Amino acid sequence: MAWRLGAIRNGLGRLALASALLLAASAAPAQPPLQLGIFPYLPTATLLATYEPLRQHLAVRLKQPVEASTAPNYKEFIKRSLTGEHDLLVMGSGLGRYMEKEAGYVPLAVSRRDIRTLLLVDARSKLVSIADLRHGRVATLDPFTVSAQLGSQVLRQGGLDPERDVRISVVTTPFNATQAVLLGEAEAAAVPTFLLTQLNAEMRARLRVLAESPAIAGIAIYARKGAALPPSPQLTALLLDFSDNEEAGRRFVRKAQLDGLRPVQANEFRTNDAFLPEIRRQLARQQD
């Protein structure tokens, strides 16, 4: 009888211990989700749907919830990133260089597709050089985008001051910029090169390339310095493994038009320092 009572006591003790452990686990605070910020270069619904495979991959590999978000405009997105709202960041390497310098974000990987900007004009126009755009209208994207900054660079190289010699019209999408040209609302459009692959044959036939910018590194993924993340080399490895070796990752980089991901070379983004004065000027202007 005594051994039965002892067994019961031992069983009750183990049950109490298990219950205590369960209660302690349930009382422990849940791990906060990592925040993946994606710069607003597409409509919000399209953007989040496009990057959903990357969000899922990060959550699985990091064994932690990941939330993806963007912002209604570039200025607000920059503000949120500067205040540390994003643990991981997706943005063009031009604006990304600003985040490196100002907030200590560390580049992990960059798209294999570079960024170039085209100056498109109506195929029937008499414009033959950049100088011919003097006093003309140029449709472009948000001034914080690398596409717009490269467009301004092309104008300067052609002898025009974008602030004085042309009338800049900011539109929401590259397609809208080309439409402005075809509708006679602008003499030229500064758009990223990938737009041409998205236009039908009829529209392409109605447009002509007046000038093309040099290439710079494309869309990059960054980690916030001090975030609760693995070391940068591990993060780079899991991103490259996703884009190169997993079918979901290969579909993702095709849909996002990244052409894959690659490691960032040492000091590769230093050439983007040329864009920093314009980014700071635009931020100061929008704060006035």
C-alpha positions as CSV (number, residue, x, y, z in Angstrom):
1,M,0.0,0.0,0.0
2,A,2.8,2.4,0.9
3,W,4.5,1.9,-2.5
4,R,1.2,2.7,-4.2
5,L,0.9,6.0,-2.2
6,G,4.5,6.8,-3.1
7,A,3.8,6.2,-6.8
8,I,0.7,8.4,-6.7
9,R,2.6,11.2,-4.9
10,N,5.4,10.9,-7.5
11,G,2.9,11.0,-10.4
12,L,1.1,14.0,-8.9
13,G,4.5,15.7,-8.4
14,R,5.4,15.2,-12.1
15,L,2.0,16.4,-13.1
16,A,2.4,19.5,-11.0
17,L,5.9,20.2,-12.5
18,A,4.6,19.8,-16.0
19,S,1.7,22.1,-15.3
20,A,4.1,24.7,-13.8
21,L,6.3,24.5,-16.9
22,L,3.3,24.8,-19.2
23,L,2.1,27.9,-17.3
24,A,5.5,29.4,-17.3
25,A,5.8,28.9,-21.1
26,S,2.4,30.4,-21.7
27,A,3.2,33.4,-19.5
28,A,6.4,34.1,-21.3
29,P,6.1,37.1,-23.6
30,A,5.7,36.2,-27.3
31,Q,8.7,37.1,-29.5
32,P,7.9,40.3,-31.4
33,P,7.8,39.9,-35.2
34,L,10.7,41.1,-37.3
35,Q,9.7,44.0,-39.5
36,L,10.4,43.8,-43.2
37,G,10.1,47.2,-44.8
38,I,9.7,47.5,-48.6
39,F,10.0,50.8,-50.3
40,P,6.8,51.9,-52.1
41,Y,7.8,51.5,-55.7
42,L,4.6,49.6,-56.6
43,P,1.0,49.8,-55.5
44,T,0.7,48.5,-51.9
45,A,-1.3,45.4,-52.7
46,T,1.0,44.4,-55.6
47,L,4.1,45.1,-53.5
48,L,3.1,43.0,-50.6
49,A,1.9,40.2,-52.8
50,T,5.1,40.2,-54.8
51,Y,7.3,40.0,-51.6
52,E,5.2,37.6,-49.7
53,P,7.4,34.6,-50.7
54,L,10.4,36.4,-49.3
55,R,8.5,37.2,-46.1
56,Q,7.5,33.6,-45.7
57,H,11.1,32.4,-46.3
58,L,12.6,34.7,-43.7
59,A,10.0,33.6,-41.1
60,V,10.7,30.0,-41.7
61,R,14.5,30.3,-41.8
62,L,14.8,32.7,-38.9
63,K,12.2,30.8,-36.9
64,Q,10.5,34.0,-36.0
65,P,7.3,35.9,-37.2
66,V,8.0,38.4,-39.9
67,E,5.7,41.3,-40.8
68,A,6.0,43.1,-44.2
69,S,4.9,46.7,-44.6
70,T,5.5,49.7,-46.8
71,A,4.4,53.4,-46.6
72,P,2.2,55.7,-48.6
73,N,5.2,57.6,-50.0
74,Y,9.0,57.7,-50.0
75,K,9.3,60.4,-47.4
76,E,7.3,58.5,-44.9
77,F,9.1,55.3,-45.6
78,I,12.5,57.0,-45.1
79,K,11.2,58.5,-41.8
80,R,10.1,55.1,-40.5
81,S,13.4,53.5,-41.5
82,L,15.4,56.2,-39.9
83,T,13.6,55.7,-36.6
84,G,14.4,52.0,-36.6
85,E,10.9,50.7,-37.4
86,H,12.3,48.2,-40.0
87,D,14.7,45.4,-39.0
88,L,15.1,44.4,-42.7
89,L,14.8,46.8,-45.6
90,V,14.2,46.4,-49.3
91,M,15.0,49.5,-51.4
92,G,17.0,50.7,-54.4
93,S,20.7,51.0,-53.8
94,G,20.7,54.8,-54.3
95,L,18.3,55.5,-51.5
96,G,19.8,52.5,-49.6
97,R,23.2,54.2,-49.6
98,Y,21.5,57.1,-47.7
99,M,20.1,54.6,-45.1
100,E,23.6,53.1,-44.8
101,K,25.1,56.4,-44.0
102,E,22.4,57.9,-41.8
103,A,21.0,54.9,-39.9
104,G,23.7,52.2,-40.2
105,Y,21.8,49.7,-42.3
106,V,24.0,46.9,-43.6
107,P,23.6,45.7,-47.2
108,L,23.1,41.9,-47.5
109,A,22.3,41.2,-51.1
110,V,21.5,43.0,-54.3
111,S,19.5,42.2,-57.4
112,R,21.4,40.8,-60.4
113,R,19.4,43.3,-62.5
114,D,21.0,46.8,-62.6
115,I,19.1,50.0,-62.9
116,R,19.3,52.3,-65.9
117,T,17.1,55.2,-66.8
118,L,15.9,55.9,-70.4
119,L,14.8,59.3,-71.7
120,L,11.9,58.4,-74.0
121,V,10.3,60.7,-76.5
122,D,7.6,60.3,-79.1
123,A,9.0,58.5,-82.1
124,R,7.7,61.2,-84.4
125,S,9.2,64.1,-82.4
126,K,12.0,66.2,-83.9
127,L,14.1,66.0,-80.7
128,V,17.6,64.7,-81.5
129,S,19.6,65.6,-78.4
130,I,19.1,66.2,-74.7
131,A,19.7,69.9,-75.3
132,D,16.6,70.0,-77.5
133,L,14.5,69.4,-74.3
134,R,15.3,72.9,-73.0
135,H,12.1,74.5,-71.8
136,G,10.3,71.2,-72.4
137,R,8.3,69.0,-70.0
138,V,9.9,65.8,-68.6
139,A,7.7,63.3,-66.8
140,T,9.5,61.4,-64.1
141,L,9.0,59.4,-60.9
142,D,9.2,60.5,-57.3
143,P,12.5,62.5,-56.9
144,F,13.6,60.0,-54.2
145,T,13.8,57.1,-56.7
146,V,17.0,56.2,-58.4
147,S,15.2,56.3,-61.7
148,A,14.4,60.0,-61.2
149,Q,17.9,60.8,-60.0
150,L,19.5,59.1,-62.9
151,G,17.2,61.0,-65.2
152,S,18.4,64.2,-63.7
153,Q,21.9,63.1,-64.1
154,V,21.4,62.4,-67.8
155,L,19.9,65.9,-68.3
156,R,22.9,67.5,-66.6
157,Q,25.3,65.5,-68.7
158,G,23.4,66.8,-71.7
159,G,24.0,70.4,-70.6
160,L,20.6,71.1,-68.9
161,D,19.8,72.0,-65.3
162,P,16.8,70.0,-64.2
163,E,15.8,72.8,-61.9
164,R,15.8,75.6,-64.4
165,D,15.9,74.4,-68.0
166,V,13.0,71.9,-68.0
167,R,9.7,71.5,-66.3
168,I,9.6,68.4,-64.2
169,S,6.3,66.6,-63.9
170,V,6.2,63.9,-61.2
171,V,3.9,60.9,-61.9
172,T,3.2,57.8,-59.9
173,T,4.3,55.0,-62.3
174,P,6.7,54.6,-65.3
175,F,3.7,53.7,-67.4
176,N,2.1,57.0,-66.6
177,A,5.3,58.8,-67.6
178,T,5.2,57.2,-71.1
179,Q,1.5,57.9,-71.4
180,A,2.3,61.6,-70.8
181,V,4.6,61.5,-73.8
182,L,2.1,59.7,-76.0
183,L,-0.7,62.1,-75.0
184,G,1.4,65.2,-75.7
185,E,1.5,66.1,-72.0
186,A,5.3,65.9,-71.8
187,E,8.1,66.0,-74.4
188,A,10.1,63.2,-72.6
189,A,9.8,60.6,-69.9
190,A,12.5,59.4,-67.6
191,V,11.8,55.8,-66.9
192,P,13.6,52.6,-65.8
193,T,14.7,50.3,-68.7
194,F,12.5,47.4,-67.5
195,L,9.4,49.4,-68.6
196,L,10.0,48.6,-72.2
197,T,9.5,44.9,-71.6
198,Q,6.1,45.7,-70.1
199,L,4.8,47.8,-73.0
200,N,3.0,46.2,-75.9
201,A,4.6,46.3,-79.4
202,E,2.3,49.1,-80.5
203,M,3.4,51.4,-77.6
204,R,7.1,50.6,-78.1
205,A,6.8,51.5,-81.8
206,R,5.4,54.9,-80.8
207,L,8.4,55.7,-78.5
208,R,12.1,56.4,-79.1
209,V,15.1,56.4,-76.8
210,L,16.7,59.8,-76.7
211,A,19.3,59.0,-74.1
212,E,20.3,56.3,-71.6
213,S,22.0,56.6,-68.2
214,P,24.9,54.5,-66.9
215,A,23.9,51.5,-64.8
216,I,24.0,51.3,-61.1
217,A,23.3,48.5,-58.7
218,G,19.6,47.6,-58.4
219,I,17.3,46.7,-55.5
220,A,19.1,45.7,-52.4
221,I,18.2,44.0,-49.0
222,Y,19.5,45.5,-45.8
223,A,19.6,44.6,-42.1
224,R,19.4,47.3,-39.4
225,K,22.4,47.5,-37.3
226,G,21.5,46.4,-33.8
227,A,18.5,44.4,-34.8
228,A,17.9,40.9,-33.2
229,L,19.2,39.1,-36.3
230,P,21.9,36.5,-37.2
231,P,25.2,37.9,-38.4
232,S,25.1,39.4,-41.9
233,P,27.0,36.6,-43.6
234,Q,24.3,34.1,-42.5
235,L,21.5,36.4,-43.6
236,T,23.2,36.8,-47.0
237,A,23.6,33.0,-47.3
238,L,19.9,32.3,-46.6
239,L,18.8,35.0,-49.1
240,L,21.1,33.6,-51.9
241,D,19.9,30.1,-51.1
242,F,16.3,31.2,-51.5
243,S,16.9,32.9,-54.9
244,D,19.2,30.3,-56.3
245,N,18.0,26.9,-54.9
246,E,14.4,27.1,-54.0
247,E,11.6,27.1,-56.6
248,A,9.6,29.6,-54.6
249,G,12.6,31.9,-54.6
250,R,13.2,31.6,-58.3
251,R,9.6,32.5,-59.0
252,F,9.9,35.4,-56.6
253,V,13.0,37.0,-58.3
254,R,11.3,36.6,-61.7
255,K,8.1,38.2,-60.6
256,A,9.9,41.0,-58.8
257,Q,12.1,41.5,-61.9
258,L,15.3,41.1,-59.9
259,D,17.0,38.5,-62.1
260,G,18.2,36.8,-59.0
261,L,20.2,38.0,-56.0
262,R,24.0,38.2,-55.5
263,P,26.4,39.2,-52.7
264,V,27.3,42.9,-52.4
265,Q,30.9,43.6,-53.3
266,A,33.1,45.6,-50.9
267,N,32.4,49.3,-51.2
268,E,30.2,48.6,-54.2
269,F,27.6,51.2,-53.3
270,R,30.1,54.0,-52.6
271,T,29.5,55.3,-56.1
272,N,26.0,56.1,-55.0
273,D,27.3,58.8,-52.8
274,A,26.8,61.1,-55.8
275,F,23.0,60.9,-55.1
276,L,23.2,61.8,-51.4
277,P,23.2,65.6,-51.9
278,E,20.0,65.4,-54.0
279,I,18.3,63.0,-51.5
280,R,19.1,65.4,-48.6
281,R,18.0,68.4,-50.6
282,Q,14.6,66.7,-51.4
283,L,14.1,65.8,-47.7
284,A,14.9,69.4,-46.7
285,R,12.5,70.7,-49.3
286,Q,9.7,68.5,-48.2
287,Q,10.2,69.5,-44.6
288,D,9.7,73.2,-45.4
